[in-house]
Amino acid sequence: KKLKASREKKLKKRRREMEEADLYRSSAQRRGTNNRRERGSARDRMPHVRMADRVEQIRMQVEKRPGSVPFHRPVNRRTLPKYYVVISQPIDLQSIRDRNQRYEYKTADSFLREFDLMKNNAIKFNGIDSIIGKEA
């Protein structure tokens, strides 16, 4: 009888310990103490990284537009040398992407100024009534 009683006590103790461990694990998961998958890495939550992600999403949407092809890459100096005489600050979507990857855009205004510059350059060089000017 003693053997059976001690065995039952051990089983009860083991069950209780397992239940407590399960309870602890589930509460730790609920609080998110170390659940990195759900939170994302600390770097991905930094403001400059989040800003860069937003800028890239907008840039990609603009790049997907059917008439945006002339804005994808810098204007070729050999093909259109006159462009660099007329336009003092050339900008294109590739340059915007490169600057964004270096986290140069600290505010939304700095990013939007680049798009305004690209639009103004297109209108200045091609004219407002041209296909490229209208797409800008």
C-alpha positions, 0 to 999 in steps of 0.5 A: 500500500505504501508503494502504491501511495508514494507512486500516486503522489509522484504522479500527482506531483509530476502532473501538477509540475507539467500543468504549471510549466504549460501555464507558464509557457502559454502566459509567456507566449501571450505576453510576447516576451520573446516572440520575435516572429510576431514582432519582427526584428528590432531593426525592422521596427526602427523609424528610418527602416519603416520610412524606407519601406513606405517609400519603396512601396510608393516608388514601386507603384509608380514604376508599375504604371504603363507610361512610367518607363521613361522615368525608370533610369537616368537619361543617357548622356550620349543619346540626349546630351542636351538634357543635362544642359537644360536640366541641372538636377536630374532625377529618376526612379532608380536614383530614388531607389538607390537613395532610399536604400541608403536611408537618405529620406528622413521625411515624407517631404524630402521624398515628395520633393524628389517626385516634384523635381522629376515631374518638373524636369520632365515638363521643362525638357519635354513640354507640358503637352508631350506624352512624357510631360502628361505622364509626369 
